[in-house]
Amino acid sequence: MSPHWLGVHEVVVPDAVVPDPDEVAWHGWVTEPELRSALLDWCFTLDSHEAFSRYLAFRTARS
């Protein structure tokens, strides 16, 4: 297992994102419902779930 850093960001991206294929095995955009489903079906680190939960709590408190 390798160390990693995780962040959740909300952005508007005007141009295509092209990651370095030597650093990123897969990338793609998912909607919030797709992400909720993926968190149940895909393999994520445990803190990924917590980061998304914190983001949702922050977004709710902001509204």
Secondary structure, DSSP 8 states (H G I E B T S, - for coil): --------------S-----TTT-S------HHHHHHHHHHS---HHHHHHHHHHHHHHHHH-
